[in-house]
Amino acid sequence: MTALDVLEILKELVEINTVNQPDKGIKPSIEAAKYIRARLNDIGVKTELIEKEGFYSVLGIMGSGEPIILFLAHYDTVPVDPSKWKYDPFKLTMVNDRAYGRGALDDKSNVAAIIAALNKISSEGANGTIISAFTGDEEIGGRRGSAVIRDLLIERGLKPNYLINGDGHGMYIIVRRRNAFRVQLKIKSIKRVVKGRKFKVRFEAKTPIYETRHAAYFMPGVDLHPVIAASYYLRTHPELKVSSLRGDFLKSNVVPEWVEVEFVEPSIEDGEVAYDDGLTALLRSIVPIVRAPASPEMYSDYGVSITPNMYRFDGENHVLNLDVRAMTSRKEALKPIEIAVRENLGDRVELGVYGGSGYLYTSRASKLVVMACRVLEEMGIEPFIVEMAGASDSRYFSPLGIEAIDFGPKGGNLHGPNEYVEIKSLIKTVEFYHKLALKLMEHEHQ
């Protein structure tokens, strides 16, 4: 396998649809896991297929002894609307130095890069234990993938010394990532009639600086969230009622491209029209809820972010899911959000809080971070140690005292249309993974 074979692996992975959208009954099939396993077997890695509730992970092990290094990446992707893409999202399209496709950046590029790096390590011999794990449920929390892998490794006495999680981008050394929670609000539909007229207003997402629809990267004061904008519109026109809400709702951690609200403006001069009192109250409450403070355990450059990204009507109830990011593992830290919900919606709303597995934190002075910086410097790349806004599966390992970093190639449009990876950066990422593993093993045996 040559360095350029990483593109062939990426091409074949992109062609396998691994969209993860369980609320619509969509989950990655076993096909991608079987493909990854076959590629690992081809390079001499002992593998096994692990299933949990219909989600598949591939676990590979080569070598033995210390150090124990875990490479981790995921092959599932967020949903895709092909109509918004310039290229076929399930065909890798290479234009100049960019390779376009769903998962090209998040996270099939890292899967391909790790496999290519493992091939190099295998041909040279591992002076330690190299574990690789590829999961199919990171986009919905990782409980059936990385959490299962973690427990299995600990049970087998293979707790990693180091985790290199290929779920970053920008070729940054990522040492901090917040935890991800999902807050669900459910309120009954109450139909009422008033004299007035109906009109519709469309609100669109705007991200003028950093083009992504990943909820964790939504930046208040810079970006415009269509649901928050609709709520603010309603609050600045308190006489209005709401009869319906529809939009480009894909997933709890994906900011919708647009929403359209049908408002009712009361007027004694017009005929009777229906509106929904429950939906009106829900939409009006969003602005104060997303501005509620939380009480994180540790500092984060991004603070706490709350975005309302997924709405549905089940025939009786309006259901809204909010994506919450905070540097805490405690649901109790989200108490201010609950207070804002109750203050605005009272007892008429059902409130649920889900998630809370942990967050990534690794000291800049740790051996793994120091070694990662040295490798980049030797490659002629200036190292940047940063925090990323989104959560990752590192949060299942970091709380155990395992030194962990996230890393990945440069690219753009994460979770959005025309997602791409920079090809030269992808090839450099293979080199980084290979050299970092070698340096960690060499240091252990000096």
Order of alpha helices (4+ residues) and beta strands (2+ residues): alpha-alpha-beta-beta-beta-beta-beta-alpha-beta-alpha-beta-beta-beta-beta-alpha-beta-beta-beta-alpha-beta-beta-alpha-beta-beta-alpha-beta-beta-beta-beta-alpha
